[in-house]
Amino acid sequence: MDVLRPPLRRIGGRVYRKNLIQEQPFPHEEEEDFCAGPGDCADEPCDAFVVEETERGFQCRVEVPSPLYKYIIGKKGETKKRLETETRTSISIPKPGVEGEIVITGQHRSGVVSARTRIDVLLDSFRKKQPFTHFLSFPLNQPAIQEKFLQFKEEVLEKCSKDHGVSSSLFQNPAKLHLTLGTLVLLNEQEIQKACDLLQRCKEDFVDQITGGQPLTVEVAGVEYMNDDPAMTDVLYAKVHMKDGSDRLQMVADQLVERFVASGLMLKEWDRVKLHATVMNTLFRKDPTEERNSTMTGKSSFKERESFNGQNILKLFENFHFGEVQLDSVRLSQRFSSDASGYYATSGQL
């Protein structure tokens, strides 16, 4: 790391530098610790959160999903004790599994602010390590599209099954065909509701204006691969574009992601959303029950993948027409789930 240009992290409208920290690995995740030293955050007043004055000093409340409590507590309570000692505060944490607020109290406002800031840094760091739980999606599982997808699968297996790595286990579940806009880590009902509320505000603020309150007619046609070498393909996807040639679908996708990133519910990965519908993915080969979503690339998945040779598929099905579809809703879809139609269970939609 260049000490003159340390990485920066934005939290609550303020920017903090991320110092290089040596973390000691522990055998169990619940005992993982994080060292927040005295120099990590300044003990200065901050208007990004509310610090209340009480009869005994000052107090600040932090809404934290219960799965993240363990990162504030640390191994054998060491992180919590260190925070309390170094900031001269008392930190009250609800019991494991009980949703509530972490309450920081202290005689000095600067100490409470420092403790809160360090807790925010801890939460931000460990939240990024959580596997995503939900994603924003456009369903593409209409019967006509499913039928054409099954035709595509049948013809690929008939003509390309002798190509390296090509097998029926690579194909998407037709009931779960979709466009992924972005992934979210929502760890309790309050965060899920926050995402649902934001989705509705997006509809009112710009979605209806862009779409004119009408479904978007898109064409699903042609296939493309994700990586650089078609002979070593991991993800093959169907291309999607507006039938009228406009960029309205791209506008909706980009603005939805921009709004969710600004709210802190989603991390920004790309400047623009890559509109694609995964049809083949080597992640599916490892575990048939794995959620069929091309954005799922866990740390171990890359090591376990067996790529396939997609050269012939790309040549033979370059212009394969999967059909047209009316996009009339954006779903907040739940990972590892199914509804009565076979699509992902929906936590909210617009």
N, C-alpha and C positions, 0 to 999 in steps of 0.2 A: 504494500500500500504506500502511495506517495504521501508522506506526512504533511506536505505543503498543500495537497489537494485531497483531503479525506472525503470519503463518501458522505453525502448529506441525506437526512431523513426528515420528511415533512410530517408533522404531527399537530393536529388541532390548529392549523394555520401558522405554525411557527416552524422554523428550520433548525435542526440540530445536527452537529457533526457526529459521525459514528466512529468511535475510537476502536482500534484493534484490541481485542480482548482474547486472552487465552482461556478457552473453556475446557474444563476437565470432564470427559465423558463418563457417565455412570451407567450401570447395567440396565436400569429401568428408566423409562421416560419420566415417570412420576417423580423421580429423584433428580432430574436434570436441574442444574443450577445455572445462574447467570450472574456474573459479577458486574455490578454497577458501581464503579469507583467514585470517589468524591469529585473528581474532575469531569465526570461525564456530562453533568448538567449544571447550569448556573443556578445559584440560589437567588433568583431575581423574581420580582413580581411578574405574573403572567395573566393576561386577560383572556386566555383561551379556555379557561374554566373558572368556576365560581368558588371562591374561598370565603366562607362565612365566619364572622366574628361571634364568638360565644362567651359565656361568663368565665370560662376557664382558658380562653385563648382563641384558637382558630380551628376550623374544620373544613374538610373537603370530601365530597362523595364522588365515587367513581363507579359507573355501571360497568360490570365485568361479567361475561358469561361464566357460569360455574366450571366448565372444563378448563378454564385458564387460571383458576385459583392456584393450582399447584405450582405454577411458574412464579407467582409472587411469594409463595411460601418457601420454595426451594427444598433442597435436601435437608431433612431433619429440621426444617424451619430456619435454615441458615440465611437465606436471602431476606426473609422478613426481618429477622433480628438485625442483620447488617443495615438494612434500610432504616429501621427505627433508631439504631444507635447513631448512624452517621447524620441523620437529619433531625434527631432529637424529637421524634414523633412517636405516636402510637397508631398502629395499623390494625383495624378490626376487619376480619374476613369471615363471611358466612361459612357455615358448615359445608363440606363437600356435597355436591349435588343439589344444594339449595340455592335457588336464584335470588340475588339480592345485590346490595351495593357494598363495596369496600369503603370504609370510612377512615379517613386520616385525620388525626387530631394532634395539636401541638400548641405550645405556648407562643411560638413565633411564627408569623405568617410566612417568612422566607423558608423555614423548615418544612412547613406543610406544602408549599409550592414545589420545593426541591423533591420531596417524597413523591408527590403526584407526577411530576415530570419524569422521574425515574421509572415509576410504575408504567406510565404511558410507553416509554421506550421498551421496557420488558414485554409488555403486551403486544406492541407492534412487531417486535422481533419474533416472538413465539407464535403469534397468529399466522405469520407468513409460512410457518412450518406445518400448519394444520392442512390435512387434505381437504379439498373443496367439497362442499355439501350440496350446493345448488348451482344452477346455471340458467342464464337467459337463453331461450330457444324459440325458433320458429318451427312448428311441426311441419314435416313434409311427408306424413304417413297417410295421405289420402289414398283410397283404394286404387285409383288409376295409377298413381305413382308406385305403389307397392307392387302392382301387377307387372309393370315395366321393369322394376328392379329385379323381380324374380326371373323375368325373361333374361335380363342382363346376366344374372348369376348363372343361369342354366347354360347360356351360350359361352360364357367365359370358361366354365368347367368343361364344356364340350370341346372347345377349341384350344384351350391353353393349360389344361390340367397337367401336361407333361413338363411345363416350364417350372424351373426351380422354385420350390416353396409355395406354389399355388395349390390351395385346397379349399374345401367348402367352409372350413372353420374361420376363414379370413373375413367372411361377409357380414355386413351389418344385419341386425334384426330388422326386417322390413317395417315392423310396427313402430320402430323407434327412429326412423329416418328423420333428420332434423338439421337445422342450421344452428350452430352454437355462436352466440354473440360474446359471451364472457362468463367466467366462473366466479363463484362467491363462496366465502366461508361464513356460514350463518350458524351460530352455536347455541341459540336458544330461541324461544318463541318470539321474544321481543325483537330480535334482529330480523327474523323472518317477516314479522309484521312491518318493520321499518322498510324492508325491501319492497313489500307489497304496496305500501303507501307511496313510496317513491315511484313505483311503476305507474300508479294511477296519476300522479302529478305530471309525469312525463307525457302521458296521453293528453292531458289538458294543456300542457305548456307548448308542445311542438309536434307530437305524433299526428294528431288529428289535422293540424295545419298542413303537414307534409303530404299526408295521404288523402286529404279532402274528406276524411271520415269514411273512405271506401277501402275494400280489400285491395291489396297489391297483387297484380297478376304477374307471376314470374314463370320463366321457362327453365327447366332443369335439363341440361343437355351437354354432352361431352364429358370426358374424364381427364384428370390431370393428377400428377403425383407431387408429394410434398418435398422430397429431398432432391439432391443434385444428380443422382445416378439412377436412372429407371431400372437398371439391372439389379439394384439393391433397394427396392421400394418397401417402405413401412406403411405408408398411408396413401390410398388412392381415393380421390373424391370426385363427385359430380359437380360440374360448374353451374352456377345459378346467376341469372340476370333478369332484369325487368324486361317484359315483353315489349313495352313501348320504347325501350332504349334509354329511358331516363335513369338517373342515379338516386331515385327516391328511396329504394331499399337500402342502399349504402348510407344515405343520409340518416335514415331512422336508426340503423344499427350503430353508426358512429356516435350519434348524439345520445343514444341510450347509454352506451358504454361511458362516454364522457361524463354524463350526469352521475352514473353509479360510481365512477372513480372519484369524482369530486366529493361525493358523500362519504367516502371511506369504505364503502361496501365492496369495492372491487379494485384490484390492482391493475394499473395500466401496463399492458404488454406490448402493444403495437400502436403505431400512429393511426392506422385504419383497421377496421374489422375485416378479416379475410372471409368473405362469404363462400362457404363450401359445404357440401353434404357428404360426409364420409360414407363410402360404400364398401371399402376393404381396409382392414387395419390389422397389423401383425399382433397387436395387443390382444385381439380376440382369440388368437390361436392358443395363447397361454392358458386362458381361463374363459370357457364359454359363458360363464355367468357374469363376466366383467362388463361393466357398463360400456356400451358401444358408443364411445364418445372420443373423437380424435384429439380432444384437448387433454385427455387424461394421460399424462406421461410421468408416472411416478419414478422415483430415483432408481428403483431396481428394474423397472420395465425395460429400459433401454438395453440393459445388459442381457436380459432374457429374450429379447426379440430375435426372431429368425426372419430376415428379410426375404422378399420374393422377387422374382424377375418379372417386372411389369411391362417389358418392352413390347411384347406381342399384344398384350391387352390394350396398350396405348395406341398401337397402330390400328388394330381391328375395331376398336370401339371409340375412336377419337371423336366421332360425332354422334354417338349413341343418344337417342332422344328418350329421356325418361318421362317427359310430359310437361304439362302446364299445371299450375296450382295457384289457388287464391289464398294468399296469406292474410288472415283476418285477426290474428292474435299473436301476442308475444307472451310466452309462458315463463314463470319462475318455476323451473323444473327441479325435482328432487333426485339427487343421485341415488343409484341402486334402488330403484322403485319402479312400479308399474301400476297403471290404472286399469279400468275394465277394458279399455280398447287395446291395451298392450303398450301404450305410450307411457312416458314417465309421469308419475304422480305430480300434480300441479299444486303448488303452494299459493299461487296468485297469478293473475294474467291481466292483460289489457286488450 
